[in-house]
Amino acid sequence: MENNIINNTDNYILNTYKRQDLVIDKGNNVYLYDINGKKYLDFVSGIGVNSLGYQNKKYNEAIVNQLNKFNHCSNLYYWETQSKLAQKLISISPFDKVFFANSGAEANEGALKLAKKYGNTKKNTKIITMKNSFHGRTLGSLSVTAQNKYQNSFTPLLSNILEGEFNNIESVKKLISEGVCAIIVEPIQGEGGLKPAKKEFLDGLRKICDENDIILIFDEVQCGVGRTGKFFAFENYDVIPDVVTMAKGLANGLPIGAFMINKKYSSILTYGDHASTFGGNPISTAGANVVVDEIINNGILNNVKTNGEYLFAQLNKLKTKYDFIKDIRGLGFMVGIEFDFEVASTMSNLKDNGLLVLNAGNNVLRFLPPLIVKKNHIDEAMGIIENVLKDVKVNV
């Protein structure tokens, strides 16, 4: 069975992923199990997606209840789960309207279209992004993903994209002209090495945008929806963007994306400007309603804050023991460990010992656990990491 699944996947699915030799069979709480029954502590959570982990009863019931009513409806009509989710998101935010899509890339595409339409009213169509950013793999979102390794094979991309340096406000000021319509930035760069923004940098971007009538877009696809201990990552900085995009953790594994817009810009896109056949579909929004309720009303934000601090403390203890650990950085349950060597083999060794983690570039291990992870799970993970790093110390 295992070899059959692997062979069929390799033979019939386009080879765009470098899959690990692991066939997942089921999940429970914060654990995944492979087809042979081996148990793994999941600090990947589907790349920051499974906020509530696996087999959350309220979530599963909400999805089944909606499925028993209807599974899809055109956005030409109205239905309850989408309406409720929109109201919840607006009620906990400073925004005026929301648009539902299917992914983070789609959410960013919508935000870019909004900026372009607004910019065209003033003949301003340039967009500033940050070096080492990641905003998606569709052509528009890829155009503002300022990493050559993702872009080089797909040129020419969108024109009029300018690149500033993350956390360097002077580099952005040099790019400001009458032709800029938007700045897009991640409050925490994920694929770019898991690097948090500095507050003064985001403050500076807000000031630039206010002074020049430029739309400020925060990409919170990975760092939003409770992952930092606040529902929106920008709440950690007291800097409010004009548009925020989100996706990964919003529906606990069902496809969804969204961008939210403040009142100043919420009337720019109108009938026929943008659409998505499956965006905000009944099943995904049924699940997302539970995710938002659980995060806001069931202590999850406090769990992320408290146990995120505990995770950082334990990782910093490791840093004092191993001189090949260069840095521990991140926020909440979005944490990176930077090493002075490439981490591919370390990731594999952690997997073999029962812990699933990600990389963020060649030399950073990235932890994106479910938001329900407790202290005992962190202790379990640290024990596995310690055992693997002991072997690394011997081999380095």
C-alpha positions in Angstrom: 0.0 0.0 0.0 2.7 2.5 1.0 4.8 1.9 -2.1 1.7 2.0 -4.3 0.7 5.4 -2.9 4.2 6.8 -3.4 4.6 5.4 -6.9 1.2 6.6 -8.1 1.9 10.1 -6.7 5.3 10.2 -8.4 4.0 8.8 -11.7 0.8 10.7 -12.1 1.1 14.1 -10.3 3.2 16.9 -11.7 6.6 16.8 -10.0 6.6 20.3 -8.4 7.1 19.2 -4.8 10.1 17.6 -3.1 8.2 15.2 -1.0 9.6 13.5 2.1 9.4 9.7 2.2 6.3 9.7 4.4 2.7 8.6 3.7 0.2 10.2 6.1 -2.8 8.1 7.2 -4.6 10.1 9.9 -4.3 12.8 12.5 -5.4 13.4 16.1 -4.9 16.5 18.3 -1.4 17.7 17.4 -0.1 14.4 16.1 0.0 12.8 12.6 0.3 9.0 12.0 1.8 7.4 8.9 0.4 4.5 7.1 2.4 2.1 9.3 1.0 3.6 12.5 4.1 5.6 13.5 3.3 8.7 15.4 4.7 12.2 14.7 4.5 15.4 16.7 3.4 17.9 14.0 5.2 21.2 14.2 4.3 21.9 10.5 0.5 21.9 10.7 0.2 21.9 7.0 2.5 24.9 6.7 0.7 26.9 9.4 -2.7 25.8 8.3 -4.2 23.4 10.9 -4.8 25.9 13.6 -7.0 23.6 15.7 -5.0 20.5 15.0 -6.8 17.3 14.0 -10.2 15.9 15.0 -11.6 19.1 16.6 -15.2 18.0 17.4 -16.9 21.4 16.9 -15.0 21.9 13.6 -15.9 18.5 12.2 -19.6 18.9 13.2 -19.9 22.3 11.6 -18.5 20.9 8.3 -20.7 17.9 8.3 -23.8 19.9 9.2 -23.1 22.3 6.2 -22.4 19.4 3.9 -25.8 17.9 4.8 -27.4 21.2 3.7 -25.5 22.0 0.5 -21.8 21.8 -0.5 -21.5 24.8 -3.0 -23.4 27.9 -3.9 -22.6 30.6 -6.4 -21.6 34.0 -5.1 -24.6 35.3 -7.1 -26.6 34.3 -4.0 -26.4 34.6 -0.2 -25.9 32.0 2.5 -25.4 31.9 6.2 -21.8 30.6 6.8 -20.2 33.2 4.6 -22.3 36.0 6.0 -21.4 35.0 9.6 -17.7 34.7 8.9 -17.6 38.2 7.2 -19.4 39.7 10.2 -17.1 38.1 12.7 -13.9 39.2 10.9 -15.1 42.7 10.5 -16.3 42.9 14.1 -12.8 42.0 15.5 -10.9 44.3 13.0 -10.5 47.9 12.0 -11.7 47.1 8.4 -14.8 47.8 6.5 -15.2 45.0 3.9 -13.8 41.5 3.2 -13.4 39.5 0.0 -13.2 35.7 0.2 -10.9 33.7 -2.1 -9.4 30.2 -2.0 -5.7 30.8 -1.1 -3.1 33.3 0.0 -1.9 33.9 -3.5 -5.4 34.7 -4.6 -5.9 37.0 -1.6 -2.7 38.9 -2.6 -3.8 39.0 -6.2 -7.1 40.7 -5.1 -5.2 43.2 -3.0 -2.8 44.0 -5.9 -5.8 44.5 -8.2 -7.4 46.9 -5.8 -4.2 48.9 -5.6 -3.8 48.9 -9.4 -7.3 50.2 -9.9 -6.9 52.9 -7.3 -3.5 53.8 -8.8 -4.8 54.1 -12.3 -7.2 56.9 -11.2 -4.0 58.9 -10.6 -1.7 57.2 -13.1 0.3 55.7 -10.3 0.9 52.0 -10.9 4.2 51.1 -9.3 4.2 48.7 -6.3 7.0 48.4 -3.7 7.8 45.0 -2.3 10.6 43.8 0.0 13.7 41.7 -0.9 13.4 38.1 0.2 9.6 38.4 0.4 7.1 35.7 -0.5 3.6 36.5 -1.6 2.6 33.5 -3.8 3.3 31.7 -7.0 0.6 33.0 -9.4 2.1 35.5 -11.8 0.9 38.6 -10.1 1.9 37.5 -6.6 5.1 36.0 -7.9 6.0 39.5 -9.4 6.1 40.9 -5.8 7.9 37.8 -4.4 11.4 39.3 -4.5 13.4 36.1 -4.6 15.2 35.2 -7.8 14.9 31.5 -7.2 11.2 31.7 -7.5 11.0 34.3 -10.3 13.8 33.5 -12.8 12.1 30.8 -14.9 8.9 32.9 -15.3 10.0 36.2 -16.6 8.8 38.7 -17.8 6.6 39.3 -14.8 4.6 42.3 -14.0 6.4 45.6 -14.7 6.7 48.5 -12.3 7.7 46.4 -9.3 10.3 48.1 -7.0 12.3 46.3 -4.3 13.1 47.8 -0.9 15.1 46.2 1.9 13.1 44.6 4.7 13.6 46.6 7.9 15.4 49.4 6.1 13.0 52.4 5.8 15.6 54.5 4.1 15.7 52.0 1.2 12.0 52.4 0.8 12.0 56.2 1.0 14.4 56.2 -2.0 11.8 54.4 -4.1 8.9 56.8 -3.4 7.8 58.7 -6.4 4.5 60.0 -7.8 4.2 56.7 -9.5 3.8 54.4 -6.5 0.3 53.1 -5.7 1.0 50.4 -3.0 3.5 48.9 -0.6 3.2 45.2 0.2 5.0 43.7 3.2 4.9 40.7 5.5 5.0 41.6 9.2 7.0 38.5 9.6 8.9 37.1 6.5 8.2 33.4 6.4 9.9 31.9 3.3 12.5 34.6 3.5 14.1 33.2 6.7 11.4 33.9 9.3 12.4 37.4 10.1 10.0 39.7 12.1 9.6 43.3 11.0 10.9 46.0 13.4 8.2 48.3 14.8 9.9 51.4 13.6 10.0 50.0 10.0 6.3 49.4 9.9 5.7 52.8 11.5 7.8 54.3 8.8 5.9 52.5 6.1 2.6 53.7 7.5 3.9 57.3 7.6 5.1 57.1 4.0 1.8 55.8 2.8 -0.2 58.4 4.7 1.9 61.2 3.3 1.8 60.0 -0.3 -1.7 58.5 -0.6 -0.2 55.0 -1.1 -2.1 51.8 -0.1 -0.3 49.8 2.6 -0.9 46.1 2.3 0.1 43.6 5.0 0.5 40.0 3.8 -0.5 38.0 6.9 -1.2 34.8 4.9 1.3 32.9 7.1 1.6 35.1 10.2 -2.0 36.0 10.8 -5.1 34.3 12.3 -3.7 33.9 15.8 -0.3 32.6 15.0 1.6 35.4 16.8 -0.6 35.5 19.9 -2.8 38.2 18.3 -5.5 37.5 15.8 -3.8 39.9 13.3 0.0 40.1 13.4 -0.2 43.9 12.9 -1.7 44.1 16.4 1.7 43.3 17.8 3.0 46.5 16.3 0.1 48.9 16.7 0.4 49.7 13.0 -2.8 49.3 11.0 -2.5 48.6 7.2 -5.1 49.7 4.6 -5.5 46.1 3.4 -4.6 42.8 5.1 -4.5 39.4 3.4 -4.9 36.1 5.2 -5.4 32.4 4.3 -3.5 29.5 5.8 -4.9 29.1 9.3 -8.4 30.5 8.7 -10.2 27.3 7.9 -8.0 24.7 9.6 -7.2 22.9 6.3 -10.1 23.8 4.0 -9.2 26.1 1.1 -9.8 29.7 1.9 -8.2 33.1 1.5 -9.4 36.7 2.2 -8.4 40.3 2.0 -9.9 42.9 4.2 -10.0 46.6 3.3 -10.4 49.8 5.4 -13.3 52.2 4.7 -11.1 54.6 2.6 -10.5 52.0 -0.1 -13.4 49.6 0.3 -15.5 51.0 -2.5 -12.7 50.8 -5.2 -13.6 47.3 -6.4 -17.1 47.1 -7.6 -19.4 44.9 -9.8 -17.4 42.9 -12.3 -14.0 44.0 -11.1 -13.1 40.8 -9.2 -14.7 37.3 -8.6 -14.0 33.8 -7.4 -16.2 30.8 -8.2 -15.2 28.9 -5.1 -14.3 31.8 -2.9 -15.9 31.8 0.5 -17.6 28.5 -0.3 -20.1 27.1 2.3 -17.9 24.2 3.6 -14.8 26.4 4.1 -16.7 29.2 5.7 -18.5 26.8 8.0 -15.1 25.5 9.2 -13.6 29.0 9.4 -16.4 30.2 11.7 -15.4 27.6 14.2 -11.7 28.5 13.9 -12.4 32.2 14.5 -14.7 31.4 17.5 -12.2 29.1 19.0 -9.3 31.5 18.6 -11.2 34.5 19.9 -13.3 32.9 22.6 -11.6 29.8 23.8 -8.2 30.9 25.1 -6.2 30.1 22.1 -4.5 33.5 21.8 -3.4 33.3 25.4 -2.1 29.8 24.7 -0.1 30.9 21.8 1.4 33.8 23.8 2.2 31.8 26.9 3.5 28.7 25.3 5.1 30.6 22.5 7.2 32.4 25.1 8.0 29.0 26.7 9.1 27.6 23.3 11.4 30.5 22.8 12.9 30.1 26.3 13.6 26.4 25.6 15.1 27.1 22.2 17.3 29.8 23.7 18.6 27.3 26.2 19.6 25.1 23.3 21.4 28.1 21.7 23.6 28.4 24.8 24.6 24.8 24.5 25.3 24.6 20.7 27.5 27.2 19.1 26.3 26.2 15.6 22.9 27.8 16.5 23.2 31.4 15.3 19.8 32.8 16.1 16.3 32.1 17.5 13.6 34.4 16.1 9.9 34.8 15.4 6.8 35.5 17.4 4.2 33.2 19.0 4.0 29.9 17.2 6.0 31.1 14.2 9.6 30.4 15.2 12.9 29.9 13.3 16.2 28.5 14.4 19.1 29.7 12.3 22.1 27.3 12.0 25.5 27.8 10.5 24.9 24.8 8.2 22.2 23.6 5.8 19.3 22.0 7.7 17.9 19.4 5.2 19.5 16.4 6.9 18.5 17.7 10.3 14.9 18.0 9.2 15.1 14.4 8.0 16.6 13.2 11.2 13.9 15.0 13.2 11.2 13.3 11.1 12.8 9.9 11.7 12.7 10.6 15.4 9.0 11.6 15.3 9.0 15.4 14.9 7.9 17.2 11.8 9.3 20.6 11.1 9.9 22.9 8.1 12.8 24.9 6.7 12.8 28.6 5.8 15.7 28.8 3.3 18.7 26.6 3.5 19.8 27.1 7.1 16.7 27.9 9.1 14.4 25.3 10.8 10.9 26.7 11.0 8.2 25.7 13.6 4.6 26.3 12.8 2.7 24.0 15.2 -1.1 23.9 15.7 -2.2 26.8 17.9 -3.4 24.3 20.5 0.1 23.0 21.3 0.7 22.8 25.1 3.8 22.8 27.3 4.0 19.0 27.3 4.1 19.0 23.5 6.9 21.5 23.5 8.9 19.5 26.0 8.4 16.4 23.8 9.6 18.3 20.8 12.6 19.7 22.7 13.6 16.2 23.7 13.7 15.1 20.1 15.5 18.2 19.0 18.1 17.7 21.7 18.8 14.1 20.7 19.2 15.0 17.1 21.5 18.0 17.8 23.7 15.9 20.0 24.5 13.8 16.9 25.0 17.0 14.9 27.5 18.2 17.4 29.4 15.0 17.1 29.4 15.3 13.3 30.2 19.0 12.8 
